[in-house]
Every structure is written in structure tokens, then in C-alpha cells.
Amino acid sequence: MENNHGVRLVWNQKDLETQIDNQSFKQQREFIFPRPLNVQELFTPVVEPVTIGQSRNSGRLIQGDNLEVLKLLHDEGYKGKVDLIYIDPPYLSESRYSSRIKLGDKNNYQIFERLVFIDEGEESLESYLDELYICLQLMKELLSTRGSIFVHLDWHISHYVRVILDEIFGTKNFINEIVWCYGGGSGTRRHFHRKHDLIFWYSRSEDYIFNPQYRPYSHKTVERGLTRIKGDKYNLRSEGALMQDWWTDINKILSPTAYENLKFPTQKPLDLIKRIIATASYPDSLVADFYSGSGTTAAACEEMERQWILCDSSPVAITTTIQRLVKMQARHFIYDTVTRKYPKLAVPSDLEVTVVTQVHSEEYRRVDIEIISYSTINERMEEIGPDISFKSLIEFWEVDLDYQGQEFCSQVQVIREKVQWDDSLPVVATILIPFQESGSIAVKVSDIFGESCTRIFTY
Ligand SMILES: C[S@@+](CC[C@H](N)C(=O)[O-])C[C@H]1O[C@@H](n2cnc3c(N)ncnc32)[C@H](O)[C@@H]1O
């Protein structure tokens, strides 16, 4: 126990659950080189194949339960290598987080409730604490001596987690309780509107990274200057005043048409995560998020050129993140799937694709790809009418232009221009690739449920 007062939170299963078993993993690996195709052009400019291992990837997106992923990272030697962990776990809010998406075209559409993840209620308090308790211990060991963890919660569960964090990280390593305040409506008339989240900041040691962040001085302070109040020793600093532990200047993503809004419930603003990364990491830092949702932490790391590791168990979270990173033309990254001993079987789907290749010139081969149809027997398909176009069911698709028979290497991607699920997704593309006599092309389609299906063509 790291805290020095001997007080700790106890629940029935607590000490029974802390042993970490040695389950085996099955892992599937892919490489993603974000290059969104502009399929409006008849000929896409030549796409030069990329070679895996040519340069260091910027990140690693892992689909899987974070306990499994944390064990894997321990086995792979990541202990002490991570400078910053940001986590935004479920809050025990008893909610089914879903987004309402509009499928079909403007004459024939339906609203579909796409489930992203389920957050249990208070009856699951013990199992919630069990899982988080083990995960936090494993996360602590990943942190470097200059490392920190930021744990994002709200009123539902923050009081319990704070006590656990004290126990694991030690009260002496508690740095800040950040209060993130935001606006927005709320229906209640029985109590004050609950309009803030809490972010607990703990460090691994006293040598933690801290890059001070500043806020603009208030108008009044600028007008009268500090000197008049505090004396000649104090001058206004050009960078502003040191930031406080309550943040009111970043709002929630509320507008459905906001550029940032990916229609992912619980998505956090990019500026919030960027502030945390700017505060507690350096450009050479590795940053991790084990409840990564829509991939805000990866997007922030891309903008700030940090290395990252992200993990989420929800297939919808993973496909949202991939599209987000492709759209922003992020650096290339690894995409791993980690499963327990007996992996879930893929949902059967029916994908019809044609790939026609022909010699274009001495230098190039022309590749014409068309997705003819797609259907899946995902259990939720019953809720989707038979007339909804197959294009609406496809989230995005990717092509490996030089498939080597093992790992899929996504070399170009066709994604949706806007965050919508109508039939505007292009299903035809023409690409020129450097000439070779023979080879293989793999086309992978990811659907709105986060499932995927691949077809391989040899020429
Ligand atoms: C509050 S959301 C995170 C939102 C994220 N910060 C963003 O900006 O989009 C919590 C995420 O944790 C994921 N999650 C819940 N339990 C998990 C587990 N055991 N392992 C991995 N991910 C988990 C959910 O799928 C969900 O995407």
C-alpha cells in the first residue's frame, strides 16, 4: 500500500481478484498507412506501395479488453516506458451509449440506434472496482519515473476511485484534481445541474514531467496591471497567468454539426486532451489510453507528434478511430486485435467485389475495383429494412495493393467525407500501381457494426 495513513477501500472480492492469470492471447496484426483516396478523380495518382518496417510507426491501436492488452504490453517489455496515461473509463452511469445514425438515401432512410458500449449501474460496483483496481496496478508499472496518469471520471464513481488511486499511487504522488466545467442543457428540476467532470492526476514519482500551461489574464487585470495590487515585484507575464485546476474554457462537443463531432457518445474535446498532453509529456514521450473510444488521444498525439498506444474493446470505437486517423492523414500505425484464448468468431458476411487489373504502360498497372454488394447476418440486421442500400452498411473500405499473404497492410482507404451513413460512400476506384508481372490485391470492408470482411485477388 502506497498511502501512508493505512486507510483503504475494501469490497468483498478485492484481494481475491488481484492475482493475474496467464491466459494466452491470439493476436492479429495489420498496418495502416493513411492515404484516403479521392475517388472523384478518374485516375487516382499513382500509389507507390509502402514497405512495412520502412520507418517507425507512430502508434498502435489495439482492439481488445484492456486487462488482456495491459498483460500483453507487460510481456512485451513496456514496463517503465510510458510517460503519460490518460483514461476515460465508463463511469458506472447505468447507460447504454449509442448514437442515432441515419441509414439510406434522402428518399429512403431509417434511423438506427447504433450501440457503442454499455455502462453498468450501481449493482455492478464491485466488479467495476475489481477490474479497475487490477488495471490501474498494471498501468502504474507501465509508467516511467517521469510518468503520470490522468483519470477522467464524474460524480457517479469518482469518490471511490480516488481512494483506490491513493492506495496504488500513494497520496504523496497526488498532483491535482482537475475540475472540467462545461455548459449544455439538462432536464432536471430536482437538483443543481451536474456540469463538471473530475480528472485526477497522479505521478509515478516526484520527478514527473510538468510543462506549465497558461491562461490569458482577465480584462481587469490587464487594465490595472498586477503591480498596482501586488507591488513592483510582480509584472504581467507575456504568456498569461498559470492555469488553475478548474477549466472552464473548453466546452463539451454539443453541436451535432461541429467539425469535431464524430457522433461517438462520450467523445471528449480534442483541446482537453491536448492540454493534458502538453502538460505532462515531451515530444519524445509515449502516451497511452486504455479506454480510447473515438481515438481523441491518438488524434491529439498526431497533432502534437507524440507516439501513442490506444486500446478499446468496442468494434465501433475502433472503426471510428481508424477513420478519424485516416481522415487527418496521420502517420502510419499498427492495428492489433487481442483476444482471449477462444476468440469470438467473425460474423458471417457476404461481400462481392470485382478487381480487374490490366497493363497500363511499361511502368504501371491499372487496377479497377468495384464493390458490387455487401450484406451481413449480424443479429442487429433484423432492425434494418431490406430496402436500405448496401452502401449505407459500409463504414469504409481499404485496399492492400501488394498483399503478401499474411498481415493486411492498408495502403489506401475510401472513407466517408462527412460523418453520415447514407449511400454517398464511393464503391468504385481506379488506381495505378507500379508495374509487376504478378501479385495479390486484398480489399477489406468494415461495416457499421465494426465487423469486417476481406477478399483477395491474384493476378
Ligand atoms: C467514456 S468512453 C471513452 C471516450 C474517449 N475518451 C473519447 O474521447 O472518445 C469509454 C470507452 O471505454 C471502452 N471500454 C469499456 N470497458 C473496456 C475494457 N474493459 N477494455 C477496453 N475498453 C473498454 C468503451 O468501449 C468506450 O469506448
The ligand as a Gaussian input file, in Angstrom:
#p B3LYP/6-31G(d) Opt

LIG

0 1
 C      -16.059000       7.130000     -21.969000
 S      -15.613000       6.218000     -23.389000
 C      -14.097000       6.956000     -23.891000
 C      -14.294000       8.157000     -24.786000
 C      -12.997000       8.751000     -25.321000
 N      -12.263000       9.427000     -24.289000
 C      -13.258000       9.671000     -26.495000
 O      -12.829000      10.838000     -26.464000
 O      -13.874000       9.243000     -27.457000
 C      -15.142000       4.698000     -22.656000
 C      -14.630000       3.669000     -23.638000
 O      -14.114000       2.572000     -22.882000
 C      -14.329000       1.394000     -23.611000
 N      -14.201000       0.257000     -22.675000
 C      -15.026000      -0.066000     -21.647000
 N      -14.566000      -1.164000     -20.990000
 C      -13.419000      -1.523000     -21.622000
 C      -12.463000      -2.565000     -21.408000
 N      -12.608000      -3.459000     -20.407000
 N      -11.408000      -2.649000     -22.240000
 C      -11.249000      -1.753000     -23.256000
 N      -12.113000      -0.736000     -23.494000
 C      -13.177000      -0.615000     -22.685000
 C      -15.707000       1.566000     -24.228000
 O      -15.877000       0.750000     -25.350000
 C      -15.684000       3.064000     -24.573000
 O      -15.333000       3.267000     -25.912000

